[in-house]
Amino acid sequence: MRAYDSATTPTTIAVASTGSPRTGSPRTGSARAASLRTSGTLLAGLGVVSFSLTFPSTVWGLESFGPWSLVAVRSTLAALIAGAFLLAGRVPPPERRHWAGLAVVACGVVIGFPLLTTLALRTSTTSHAAVVVGLLPLTTATLAAVRTGRRPSRAFWFAAVSGALVVLGFTLQQSGGSFSTGDLYLFGALLVCAAGYTEGGRLAALMPGWQVIGWALVLCLPLMAVASAVALSIEPVRLTAHGVIGLAWVAAGSTFFGLYVWYRGMAAIGIPKASQLQLAQPLLTLFWSVFLLGETLPLAAPVAAVAVLVCIAVTQRAKS
């Protein structure tokens, strides 16, 4: 397993995963690199679609479970799914040097982000939470630049900051110009999730993405199993169809499948560019909030949608 290098590119990642260099003409190599970028973008995009359903599913889950129970049970179920896949594939445990990074992933995307956003959704609407979390791409790109030593171009940063400002302005406009307690939970969720994404993207260059999230989930299993038992004994449970569906999705869809394809995509196209695809996530969540929850769509949403899509196009073309 090759050591991580800040100069790692999609092509070298492909070489590392096969254990042998690619041969052929430069045109063939370019075609393969382009194909890898395309597949990586599609996988990361599929992860974004999966994540966009997380908040509506969480709201459904809160119909049946308390916030602590929902977070603990979703992580426990996701860890059991991941463990089954790891056992079926007879995947050996990661090297000792990777466990610290896996712990960051676990704390950020398995525990921290679900807990903080679930607490926020007790008082915030799904649409409001979605636009606040729209700042995640810029947060992730910033932490990735510090962690990996890469320096995206000025055009990349201009587009990323512009997209973040659009999302921030949209949020302030909808909340009356001030931040609530729910917003503080959401801003905390941004930081821990960005750290988990950054470290997970680094590890996904060294091992398959599904193993990154798989081992991070398994690492949390003992703690989350105990937390599930305690939370379920304290918080009331009122099972409904929406509650069960919501729990099933945040466990199997968002926490396992979504992160699996997301980390694979990041390994192929790089952390900064993959993170900018998440600028579309708040807009997708707005759609789901109307379609699934019956929330009223803010009038500013179409304008924000166009501006954000322009920013995504610029960041995907900018050299990183």
ZADO-1210 file (C-alpha; in nm, 4 decimals, padded with zeros to 6 digits):
<atoms>
<atom x="00.0000" y="00.0000" z="00.0000" code="MET" pos="1"/>
<atom x="00.1752" y="00.3175" z="-00.1150" code="ARG" pos="2"/>
<atom x="00.2221" y="00.6147" z="00.1135" code="ALA" pos="3"/>
<atom x="00.0072" y="00.9201" z="00.0514" code="TYR" pos="4"/>
<atom x="00.1705" y="01.1947" z="-00.1498" code="ASP" pos="5"/>
<atom x="00.0309" y="01.5449" z="-00.1901" code="SER" pos="6"/>
<atom x="00.1137" y="01.5178" z="-00.5582" code="ALA" pos="7"/>
<atom x="-00.1039" y="01.2077" z="-00.6009" code="THR" pos="8"/>
<atom x="-00.3200" y="01.2386" z="-00.9110" code="THR" pos="9"/>
<atom x="-00.6141" y="01.0327" z="-01.0396" code="PRO" pos="10"/>
<atom x="-00.3735" y="00.8493" z="-01.2678" code="THR" pos="11"/>
<atom x="-00.1303" y="00.7587" z="-00.9903" code="THR" pos="12"/>
<atom x="-00.4203" y="00.6487" z="-00.7742" code="ILE" pos="13"/>
<atom x="-00.5225" y="00.4096" z="-01.0500" code="ALA" pos="14"/>
<atom x="-00.1661" y="00.2783" z="-01.0669" code="VAL" pos="15"/>
<atom x="-00.1554" y="00.2293" z="-00.6922" code="ALA" pos="16"/>
<atom x="-00.4839" y="00.0398" z="-00.6880" code="SER" pos="17"/>
<atom x="-00.3661" y="-00.2114" z="-00.9466" code="THR" pos="18"/>
<atom x="-00.0093" y="-00.2429" z="-00.8282" code="GLY" pos="19"/>
<atom x="00.1328" y="-00.2019" z="-01.1775" code="SER" pos="20"/>
<atom x="00.1920" y="00.0943" z="-01.4090" code="PRO" pos="21"/>
<atom x="-00.0378" y="00.1700" z="-01.6964" code="ARG" pos="22"/>
<atom x="00.1119" y="00.1209" z="-02.0362" code="THR" pos="23"/>
<atom x="00.0144" y="00.2454" z="-02.3788" code="GLY" pos="24"/>
<atom x="00.0230" y="00.5630" z="-02.5822" code="SER" pos="25"/>
<atom x="-00.0194" y="00.9094" z="-02.4287" code="PRO" pos="26"/>
<atom x="-00.3596" y="00.9301" z="-02.5994" code="ARG" pos="27"/>
<atom x="-00.4661" y="00.6063" z="-02.4315" code="THR" pos="28"/>
<atom x="-00.3429" y="00.7341" z="-02.0962" code="GLY" pos="29"/>
<atom x="-00.5347" y="01.0591" z="-02.1426" code="SER" pos="30"/>
<atom x="-00.8500" y="00.8681" z="-02.2316" code="ALA" pos="31"/>
<atom x="-00.8168" y="00.6537" z="-01.9217" code="ARG" pos="32"/>
<atom x="-00.7558" y="00.9583" z="-01.7037" code="ALA" pos="33"/>
<atom x="-01.0623" y="01.1282" z="-01.8541" code="ALA" pos="34"/>
<atom x="-01.2691" y="00.8161" z="-01.7953" code="SER" pos="35"/>
<atom x="-01.1500" y="00.8037" z="-01.4337" code="LEU" pos="36"/>
<atom x="-01.2436" y="01.1684" z="-01.3823" code="ARG" pos="37"/>
<atom x="-01.5871" y="01.1106" z="-01.5348" code="THR" pos="38"/>
<atom x="-01.6603" y="00.8046" z="-01.3235" code="SER" pos="39"/>
<atom x="-01.5257" y="00.9813" z="-01.0161" code="GLY" pos="40"/>
<atom x="-01.7530" y="01.2801" z="-01.0776" code="THR" pos="41"/>
<atom x="-02.0533" y="01.0519" z="-01.1240" code="LEU" pos="42"/>
<atom x="-01.9768" y="00.8621" z="-00.8026" code="LEU" pos="43"/>
<atom x="-01.9279" y="01.1807" z="-00.6018" code="ALA" pos="44"/>
<atom x="-02.2483" y="01.3188" z="-00.7544" code="GLY" pos="45"/>
<atom x="-02.4364" y="01.0048" z="-00.6533" code="LEU" pos="46"/>
<atom x="-02.3053" y="01.0555" z="-00.3020" code="GLY" pos="47"/>
<atom x="-02.4398" y="01.4113" z="-00.3037" code="VAL" pos="48"/>
<atom x="-02.7843" y="01.2871" z="-00.4098" code="VAL" pos="49"/>
<atom x="-02.7752" y="01.0335" z="-00.1256" code="SER" pos="50"/>
<atom x="-02.6714" y="01.3012" z="00.1235" code="PHE" pos="51"/>
<atom x="-02.9450" y="01.5373" z="00.0029" code="SER" pos="52"/>
<atom x="-03.2026" y="01.2935" z="00.1394" code="LEU" pos="53"/>
<atom x="-03.0433" y="01.2842" z="00.4837" code="THR" pos="54"/>
<atom x="-03.2240" y="01.5809" z="00.6393" code="PHE" pos="55"/>
<atom x="-03.5745" y="01.4845" z="00.5212" code="PRO" pos="56"/>
<atom x="-03.5071" y="01.1269" z="00.6338" code="SER" pos="57"/>
<atom x="-03.3869" y="01.2553" z="00.9712" code="THR" pos="58"/>
<atom x="-03.7075" y="01.4559" z="01.0138" code="VAL" pos="59"/>
<atom x="-03.9046" y="01.1399" z="00.9377" code="TRP" pos="60"/>
<atom x="-03.6896" y="00.9422" z="01.1809" code="GLY" pos="61"/>
<atom x="-03.7566" y="01.1962" z="01.4578" code="LEU" pos="62"/>
<atom x="-04.1258" y="01.1064" z="01.4318" code="GLU" pos="63"/>
<atom x="-04.0421" y="00.7714" z="01.5937" code="SER" pos="64"/>
<atom x="-03.7169" y="00.8228" z="01.7829" code="PHE" pos="65"/>
<atom x="-03.5527" y="01.0801" z="02.0065" code="GLY" pos="66"/>
<atom x="-03.2465" y="01.2599" z="01.8648" code="PRO" pos="67"/>
<atom x="-02.9916" y="01.0595" z="02.0645" code="TRP" pos="68"/>
<atom x="-03.1632" y="00.7294" z="01.9886" code="SER" pos="69"/>
<atom x="-03.1831" y="00.8081" z="01.6176" code="LEU" pos="70"/>
<atom x="-02.8137" y="00.8932" z="01.5887" code="VAL" pos="71"/>
<atom x="-02.6968" y="00.5949" z="01.7947" code="ALA" pos="72"/>
<atom x="-02.9214" y="00.3400" z="01.6218" code="VAL" pos="73"/>
<atom x="-02.8426" y="00.4678" z="01.2706" code="ARG" pos="74"/>
<atom x="-02.4691" y="00.4384" z="01.3369" code="SER" pos="75"/>
<atom x="-02.5082" y="00.0928" z="01.4899" code="THR" pos="76"/>
<atom x="-02.7101" y="-00.0382" z="01.1944" code="LEU" pos="77"/>
<atom x="-02.4689" y="00.1156" z="00.9450" code="ALA" pos="78"/>
<atom x="-02.1749" y="-00.0402" z="01.1289" code="ALA" pos="79"/>
<atom x="-02.3388" y="-00.3833" z="01.1181" code="LEU" pos="80"/>
<atom x="-02.3925" y="-00.3464" z="00.7412" code="ILE" pos="81"/>
<atom x="-02.0326" y="-00.2365" z="00.6917" code="ALA" pos="82"/>
<atom x="-01.9017" y="-00.5183" z="00.9106" code="GLY" pos="83"/>
<atom x="-02.0968" y="-00.7741" z="00.7089" code="ALA" pos="84"/>
<atom x="-01.9438" y="-00.6449" z="00.3849" code="PHE" pos="85"/>
<atom x="-01.5933" y="-00.6468" z="00.5328" code="LEU" pos="86"/>
<atom x="-01.6367" y="-01.0030" z="00.6584" code="LEU" pos="87"/>
<atom x="-01.7846" y="-01.1225" z="00.3294" code="ALA" pos="88"/>
<atom x="-01.4915" y="-00.9729" z="00.1410" code="GLY" pos="89"/>
<atom x="-01.2407" y="-01.1089" z="00.3939" code="ARG" pos="90"/>
<atom x="-01.0859" y="-00.7638" z="00.4105" code="VAL" pos="91"/>
<atom x="-00.7832" y="-00.7503" z="00.6436" code="PRO" pos="92"/>
<atom x="-00.7719" y="-00.4735" z="00.9055" code="PRO" pos="93"/>
<atom x="-00.6000" y="-00.1494" z="00.7992" code="PRO" pos="94"/>
<atom x="-00.2383" y="-00.0865" z="00.8885" code="GLU" pos="95"/>
<atom x="-00.1823" y="00.0657" z="01.2308" code="ARG" pos="96"/>
<atom x="-00.0767" y="00.4000" z="01.0807" code="ARG" pos="97"/>
<atom x="-00.4223" y="00.4454" z="00.9267" code="HIS" pos="98"/>
<atom x="-00.6293" y="00.4061" z="01.2443" code="TRP" pos="99"/>
<atom x="-00.5788" y="00.7660" z="01.3577" code="ALA" pos="100"/>
<atom x="-00.7187" y="00.8906" z="01.0279" code="GLY" pos="101"/>
<atom x="-01.0096" y="00.6472" z="01.0538" code="LEU" pos="102"/>
<atom x="-01.0824" y="00.7838" z="01.4001" code="ALA" pos="103"/>
<atom x="-01.1098" y="01.1347" z="01.2511" code="VAL" pos="104"/>
<atom x="-01.3519" y="01.0030" z="00.9887" code="VAL" pos="105"/>
<atom x="-01.5539" y="00.8266" z="01.2581" code="ALA" pos="106"/>
<atom x="-01.5739" y="01.1318" z="01.4842" code="CYS" pos="107"/>
<atom x="-01.6579" y="01.3622" z="01.1951" code="GLY" pos="108"/>
<atom x="-01.9011" y="01.1842" z="00.9647" code="VAL" pos="109"/>
<atom x="-02.0259" y="00.8894" z="01.1733" code="VAL" pos="110"/>
<atom x="-02.0879" y="01.0616" z="01.5075" code="ILE" pos="111"/>
<atom x="-02.0344" y="01.4395" z="01.4980" code="GLY" pos="112"/>
<atom x="-02.2228" y="01.5452" z="01.1859" code="PHE" pos="113"/>
<atom x="-02.5287" y="01.3193" z="01.2396" code="PRO" pos="114"/>
<atom x="-02.5588" y="01.4205" z="01.6053" code="LEU" pos="115"/>
<atom x="-02.5227" y="01.7960" z="01.5540" code="LEU" pos="116"/>
<atom x="-02.7549" y="01.8113" z="01.2533" code="THR" pos="117"/>
<atom x="-03.0169" y="01.5960" z="01.4268" code="THR" pos="118"/>
<atom x="-03.0130" y="01.8295" z="01.7266" code="LEU" pos="119"/>
<atom x="-03.0429" y="02.1263" z="01.4904" code="ALA" pos="120"/>
<atom x="-03.3407" y="01.9771" z="01.3071" code="LEU" pos="121"/>
<atom x="-03.5450" y="01.9770" z="01.6274" code="ARG" pos="122"/>
<atom x="-03.5872" y="02.3534" z="01.5846" code="THR" pos="123"/>
<atom x="-03.4737" y="02.4299" z="01.2267" code="SER" pos="124"/>
<atom x="-03.6624" y="02.3450" z="00.9108" code="THR" pos="125"/>
<atom x="-03.5045" y="02.1083" z="00.6626" code="THR" pos="126"/>
<atom x="-03.4743" y="02.3832" z="00.4010" code="SER" pos="127"/>
<atom x="-03.2998" y="02.6184" z="00.6449" code="HIS" pos="128"/>
<atom x="-03.0561" y="02.3497" z="00.7601" code="ALA" pos="129"/>
<atom x="-02.9832" y="02.2581" z="00.3993" code="ALA" pos="130"/>
<atom x="-02.8641" y="02.6036" z="00.3000" code="VAL" pos="131"/>
<atom x="-02.6461" y="02.6411" z="00.6106" code="VAL" pos="132"/>
<atom x="-02.4749" y="02.3112" z="00.5365" code="VAL" pos="133"/>
<atom x="-02.4203" y="02.4448" z="00.1851" code="GLY" pos="134"/>
<atom x="-02.1063" y="02.6040" z="00.3299" code="LEU" pos="135"/>
<atom x="-01.9534" y="02.2560" z="00.3618" code="LEU" pos="136"/>
<atom x="-01.7723" y="02.2611" z="00.0227" code="PRO" pos="137"/>
<atom x="-01.5709" y="02.5708" z="00.1106" code="LEU" pos="138"/>
<atom x="-01.4946" y="02.4366" z="00.4580" code="THR" pos="139"/>
<atom x="-01.3809" y="02.1041" z="00.3131" code="THR" pos="140"/>
<atom x="-01.1685" y="02.2650" z="00.0427" code="ALA" pos="141"/>
<atom x="-00.9979" y="02.4887" z="00.2996" code="THR" pos="142"/>
<atom x="-00.9152" y="02.2015" z="00.5355" code="LEU" pos="143"/>
<atom x="-00.8025" y="01.9873" z="00.2423" code="ALA" pos="144"/>
<atom x="-00.5613" y="02.2575" z="00.1267" code="ALA" pos="145"/>
<atom x="-00.4097" y="02.2749" z="00.4755" code="VAL" pos="146"/>
<atom x="-00.4013" y="01.8975" z="00.5263" code="ARG" pos="147"/>
<atom x="-00.2652" y="01.7891" z="00.1882" code="THR" pos="148"/>
<atom x="-00.0523" y="02.0907" z="00.0977" code="GLY" pos="149"/>
<atom x="-00.2343" y="02.1404" z="-00.2328" code="ARG" pos="150"/>
<atom x="-00.3081" y="02.4927" z="-00.3458" code="ARG" pos="151"/>
<atom x="-00.6104" y="02.5274" z="-00.5770" code="PRO" pos="152"/>
<atom x="-00.6032" y="02.8079" z="-00.8333" code="SER" pos="153"/>
<atom x="-00.7382" y="03.1582" z="-00.7753" code="ARG" pos="154"/>
<atom x="-01.0280" y="03.0879" z="-01.0100" code="ALA" pos="155"/>
<atom x="-01.1175" y="02.7840" z="-00.8030" code="PHE" pos="156"/>
<atom x="-01.1144" y="02.9813" z="-00.4794" code="TRP" pos="157"/>
<atom x="-01.3079" y="03.2714" z="-00.6305" code="PHE" pos="158"/>
<atom x="-01.5842" y="03.0391" z="-00.7450" code="ALA" pos="159"/>
<atom x="-01.5843" y="02.8451" z="-00.4172" code="ALA" pos="160"/>
<atom x="-01.6062" y="03.1611" z="-00.2060" code="VAL" pos="161"/>
<atom x="-01.8745" y="03.3025" z="-00.4351" code="SER" pos="162"/>
<atom x="-02.0825" y="02.9886" z="-00.3964" code="GLY" pos="163"/>
<atom x="-02.0394" y="02.9987" z="-00.0206" code="ALA" pos="164"/>
<atom x="-02.1443" y="03.3652" z="-00.0100" code="LEU" pos="165"/>
<atom x="-02.4553" y="03.2850" z="-00.2122" code="VAL" pos="166"/>
<atom x="-02.5475" y="03.0123" z="00.0347" code="VAL" pos="167"/>
<atom x="-02.4676" y="03.2323" z="00.3357" code="LEU" pos="168"/>
<atom x="-02.6715" y="03.5230" z="00.1975" code="GLY" pos="169"/>
<atom x="-02.9597" y="03.2897" z="00.1252" code="PHE" pos="170"/>
<atom x="-02.9450" y="03.1585" z="00.4819" code="THR" pos="171"/>
<atom x="-02.9380" y="03.5032" z="00.6437" code="LEU" pos="172"/>
<atom x="-03.2201" y="03.6252" z="00.4228" code="GLN" pos="173"/>
<atom x="-03.4391" y="03.3325" z="00.5235" code="GLN" pos="174"/>
<atom x="-03.3576" y="03.3589" z="00.8962" code="SER" pos="175"/>
<atom x="-03.4129" y="03.7333" z="00.9251" code="GLY" pos="176"/>
<atom x="-03.0478" y="03.8337" z="00.9410" code="GLY" pos="177"/>
<atom x="-02.9469" y="03.6460" z="01.2566" code="SER" pos="178"/>
<atom x="-02.8289" y="03.2998" z="01.3554" code="PHE" pos="179"/>
<atom x="-03.0228" y="03.0681" z="01.5877" code="SER" pos="180"/>
<atom x="-02.9078" y="02.7956" z="01.8284" code="THR" pos="181"/>
<atom x="-02.9821" y="02.5471" z="01.5525" code="GLY" pos="182"/>
<atom x="-02.7421" y="02.7364" z="01.3266" code="ASP" pos="183"/>
<atom x="-02.4652" y="02.6989" z="01.5857" code="LEU" pos="184"/>
<atom x="-02.5197" y="02.3241" z="01.5838" code="TYR" pos="185"/>
<atom x="-02.5041" y="02.3318" z="01.2039" code="LEU" pos="186"/>
<atom x="-02.1834" y="02.5369" z="01.1937" code="PHE" pos="187"/>
<atom x="-02.0241" y="02.2885" z="01.4334" code="GLY" pos="188"/>
<atom x="-02.1426" y="02.0093" z="01.2054" code="ALA" pos="189"/>
<atom x="-01.9685" y="02.1811" z="00.9125" code="LEU" pos="190"/>
<atom x="-01.6319" y="02.1757" z="01.0861" code="LEU" pos="191"/>
<atom x="-01.6383" y="01.8142" z="01.2032" code="VAL" pos="192"/>
<atom x="-01.7786" y="01.6876" z="00.8738" code="CYS" pos="193"/>
<atom x="-01.5202" y="01.8761" z="00.6678" code="ALA" pos="194"/>
<atom x="-01.2448" y="01.7224" z="00.8798" code="ALA" pos="195"/>
<atom x="-01.3922" y="01.3761" z="00.8262" code="GLY" pos="196"/>
<atom x="-01.4297" y="01.4288" z="00.4512" code="TYR" pos="197"/>
<atom x="-01.0745" y="01.5569" z="00.4197" code="THR" pos="198"/>
<atom x="-00.9194" y="01.2691" z="00.6098" code="GLU" pos="199"/>
<atom x="-01.1478" y="01.0189" z="00.4399" code="GLY" pos="200"/>
<atom x="-01.0503" y="01.1510" z="00.0975" code="GLY" pos="201"/>
<atom x="-00.6832" y="01.1121" z="00.1868" code="ARG" pos="202"/>
<atom x="-00.7361" y="00.7536" z="00.3025" code="LEU" pos="203"/>
<atom x="-00.9446" y="00.6733" z="-00.0057" code="ALA" pos="204"/>
<atom x="-00.6285" y="00.7222" z="-00.2110" code="ALA" pos="205"/>
<atom x="-00.4721" y="00.4365" z="-00.0126" code="LEU" pos="206"/>
<atom x="-00.7610" y="00.1910" z="00.0204" code="MET" pos="207"/>
<atom x="-01.1031" y="00.1485" z="-00.1432" code="PRO" pos="208"/>
<atom x="-01.3498" y="00.4135" z="-00.0311" code="GLY" pos="209"/>
<atom x="-01.5998" y="00.1641" z="00.1029" code="TRP" pos="210"/>
<atom x="-01.3312" y="00.0228" z="00.3306" code="GLN" pos="211"/>
<atom x="-01.2587" y="00.3711" z="00.4662" code="VAL" pos="212"/>
<atom x="-01.6161" y="00.4275" z="00.5797" code="ILE" pos="213"/>
<atom x="-01.6556" y="00.0583" z="00.6636" code="GLY" pos="214"/>
<atom x="-01.3701" y="00.0530" z="00.9134" code="TRP" pos="215"/>
<atom x="-01.4684" y="00.3948" z="01.0515" code="ALA" pos="216"/>
<atom x="-01.8161" y="00.2591" z="01.1220" code="LEU" pos="217"/>
<atom x="-01.6831" y="-00.0618" z="01.2767" code="VAL" pos="218"/>
<atom x="-01.4541" y="00.1477" z="01.4950" code="LEU" pos="219"/>
<atom x="-01.7639" y="00.3199" z="01.6367" code="CYS" pos="220"/>
<atom x="-01.9726" y="00.0035" z="01.6797" code="LEU" pos="221"/>
<atom x="-01.8967" y="-00.0737" z="02.0487" code="PRO" pos="222"/>
<atom x="-01.9656" y="00.2853" z="02.1555" code="LEU" pos="223"/>
<atom x="-02.2777" y="00.3227" z="01.9405" code="MET" pos="224"/>
<atom x="-02.4204" y="-00.0122" z="02.0503" code="ALA" pos="225"/>
<atom x="-02.3981" y="00.0929" z="02.4154" code="VAL" pos="226"/>
<atom x="-02.5324" y="00.4389" z="02.3315" code="ALA" pos="227"/>
<atom x="-02.8280" y="00.2801" z="02.1486" code="SER" pos="228"/>
<atom x="-02.9222" y="00.0694" z="02.4490" code="ALA" pos="229"/>
<atom x="-02.8997" y="00.3664" z="02.6869" code="VAL" pos="230"/>
<atom x="-03.0810" y="00.6139" z="02.4585" code="ALA" pos="231"/>
<atom x="-03.3635" y="00.3730" z="02.3741" code="LEU" pos="232"/>
<atom x="-03.4214" y="00.3090" z="02.7437" code="SER" pos="233"/>
<atom x="-03.4511" y="00.6826" z="02.8139" code="ILE" pos="234"/>
<atom x="-03.6190" y="00.8339" z="02.5072" code="GLU" pos="235"/>
<atom x="-03.9705" y="00.7221" z="02.4039" code="PRO" pos="236"/>
<atom x="-04.0152" y="00.5263" z="02.0806" code="VAL" pos="237"/>
<atom x="-04.3311" y="00.5653" z="01.8706" code="ARG" pos="238"/>
<atom x="-04.2922" y="00.3582" z="01.5553" code="LEU" pos="239"/>
<atom x="-04.4460" y="00.4991" z="01.2377" code="THR" pos="240"/>
<atom x="-04.3938" y="00.4157" z="00.8703" code="ALA" pos="241"/>
<atom x="-04.2113" y="00.7452" z="00.8146" code="HIS" pos="242"/>
<atom x="-03.9958" y="00.6897" z="01.1225" code="GLY" pos="243"/>
<atom x="-03.8833" y="00.3427" z="01.0148" code="VAL" pos="244"/>
<atom x="-03.8173" y="00.4517" z="00.6547" code="ILE" pos="245"/>
<atom x="-03.6224" y="00.7543" z="00.7762" code="GLY" pos="246"/>
<atom x="-03.4072" y="00.5424" z="01.0063" code="LEU" pos="247"/>
<atom x="-03.3448" y="00.2859" z="00.7327" code="ALA" pos="248"/>
<atom x="-03.2309" y="00.5503" z="00.4863" code="TRP" pos="249"/>
<atom x="-02.9987" y="00.7445" z="00.7170" code="VAL" pos="250"/>
<atom x="-02.8397" y="00.4143" z="00.8239" code="ALA" pos="251"/>
<atom x="-02.8064" y="00.2268" z="00.4942" code="ALA" pos="252"/>
<atom x="-02.8365" y="00.5077" z="00.2390" code="GLY" pos="253"/>
<atom x="-02.6684" y="00.8160" z="00.3810" code="SER" pos="254"/>
<atom x="-02.4233" y="00.6674" z="00.6290" code="THR" pos="255"/>
<atom x="-02.3003" y="00.3634" z="00.4342" code="PHE" pos="256"/>
<atom x="-02.3866" y="00.3790" z="00.0622" code="PHE" pos="257"/>
<atom x="-02.3579" y="00.7570" z="00.0295" code="GLY" pos="258"/>
<atom x="-02.0185" y="00.7722" z="00.1974" code="LEU" pos="259"/>
<atom x="-01.8991" y="00.4678" z="00.0020" code="TYR" pos="260"/>
<atom x="-01.9550" y="00.6290" z="-00.3395" code="VAL" pos="261"/>
<atom x="-01.8504" y="00.9705" z="-00.2082" code="TRP" pos="262"/>
<atom x="-01.5056" y="00.8573" z="-00.0969" code="TYR" pos="263"/>
<atom x="-01.4547" y="00.6650" z="-00.4200" code="ARG" pos="264"/>
<atom x="-01.5379" y="00.9801" z="-00.6139" code="GLY" pos="265"/>
<atom x="-01.3036" y="01.1940" z="-00.4048" code="MET" pos="266"/>
<atom x="-01.0186" y="00.9507" z="-00.4627" code="ALA" pos="267"/>
<atom x="-01.0658" y="00.9870" z="-00.8398" code="ALA" pos="268"/>
<atom x="-01.1146" y="01.3632" z="-00.8846" code="ILE" pos="269"/>
<atom x="-00.9545" y="01.5075" z="-00.5710" code="GLY" pos="270"/>
<atom x="-01.0971" y="01.6504" z="-00.2500" code="ILE" pos="271"/>
<atom x="-01.1388" y="02.0183" z="-00.3574" code="PRO" pos="272"/>
<atom x="-01.3311" y="01.9478" z="-00.6783" code="LYS" pos="273"/>
<atom x="-01.5437" y="01.6754" z="-00.5227" code="ALA" pos="274"/>
<atom x="-01.6335" y="01.9057" z="-00.2358" code="SER" pos="275"/>
<atom x="-01.7659" y="02.1689" z="-00.4754" code="GLN" pos="276"/>
<atom x="-02.0234" y="01.9241" z="-00.6110" code="LEU" pos="277"/>
<atom x="-02.1856" y="01.9545" z="-00.2708" code="GLN" pos="278"/>
<atom x="-02.2874" y="02.3093" z="-00.3562" code="LEU" pos="279"/>
<atom x="-02.5824" y="02.1400" z="-00.5286" code="ALA" pos="280"/>
<atom x="-02.6790" y="01.9465" z="-00.2141" code="GLN" pos="281"/>
<atom x="-02.8794" y="02.2259" z="-00.0436" code="PRO" pos="282"/>
<atom x="-03.0840" y="02.2771" z="-00.3591" code="LEU" pos="283"/>
<atom x="-03.1576" y="01.9072" z="-00.3901" code="LEU" pos="284"/>
<atom x="-03.2552" y="01.8980" z="-00.0227" code="THR" pos="285"/>
<atom x="-03.4883" y="02.1935" z="-00.0821" code="LEU" pos="286"/>
<atom x="-03.6612" y="01.9889" z="-00.3488" code="PHE" pos="287"/>
<atom x="-03.6957" y="01.6890" z="-00.1164" code="TRP" pos="288"/>
<atom x="-03.8213" y="01.9113" z="00.1663" code="SER" pos="289"/>
<atom x="-04.1073" y="02.0249" z="-00.0562" code="VAL" pos="290"/>
<atom x="-04.1753" y="01.6881" z="-00.2192" code="PHE" pos="291"/>
<atom x="-04.1454" y="01.4696" z="00.0923" code="LEU" pos="292"/>
<atom x="-04.2185" y="01.7034" z="00.3835" code="LEU" pos="293"/>
<atom x="-04.4513" y="01.9586" z="00.2266" code="GLY" pos="294"/>
<atom x="-04.2386" y="02.2562" z="00.3326" code="GLU" pos="295"/>
<atom x="-04.2837" y="02.5866" z="00.1505" code="THR" pos="296"/>
<atom x="-04.0052" y="02.6539" z="-00.1003" code="LEU" pos="297"/>
<atom x="-03.8422" y="02.9956" z="-00.0425" code="PRO" pos="298"/>
<atom x="-03.8840" y="03.2359" z="-00.3352" code="LEU" pos="299"/>
<atom x="-03.5085" y="03.3026" z="-00.3405" code="ALA" pos="300"/>
<atom x="-03.4314" y="02.9343" z="-00.4079" code="ALA" pos="301"/>
<atom x="-03.4405" y="02.9495" z="-00.7930" code="PRO" pos="302"/>
<atom x="-03.1998" y="03.2457" z="-00.7950" code="VAL" pos="303"/>
<atom x="-02.9661" y="03.0703" z="-00.5532" code="ALA" pos="304"/>
<atom x="-02.9902" y="02.7536" z="-00.7628" code="ALA" pos="305"/>
<atom x="-02.8690" y="02.9265" z="-01.0792" code="VAL" pos="306"/>
<atom x="-02.5851" y="03.1039" z="-00.8978" code="ALA" pos="307"/>
<atom x="-02.4679" y="02.7862" z="-00.7275" code="VAL" pos="308"/>
<atom x="-02.4756" y="02.5831" z="-01.0480" code="LEU" pos="309"/>
<atom x="-02.2579" y="02.8490" z="-01.2157" code="VAL" pos="310"/>
<atom x="-02.0087" y="02.8219" z="-00.9291" code="CYS" pos="311"/>
<atom x="-02.0011" y="02.4436" z="-00.9654" code="ILE" pos="312"/>
<atom x="-01.9275" y="02.4744" z="-01.3373" code="ALA" pos="313"/>
<atom x="-01.6388" y="02.7153" z="-01.2716" code="VAL" pos="314"/>
<atom x="-01.4814" y="02.5030" z="-00.9977" code="THR" pos="315"/>
<atom x="-01.4971" y="02.1906" z="-01.2112" code="GLN" pos="316"/>
<atom x="-01.3092" y="02.3683" z="-01.4907" code="ARG" pos="317"/>
<atom x="-01.0571" y="02.5435" z="-01.2687" code="ALA" pos="318"/>
<atom x="-00.7197" y="02.3740" z="-01.2261" code="LYS" pos="319"/>
<atom x="-00.6461" y="02.2485" z="-00.8764" code="SER" pos="320"/>
</atoms>
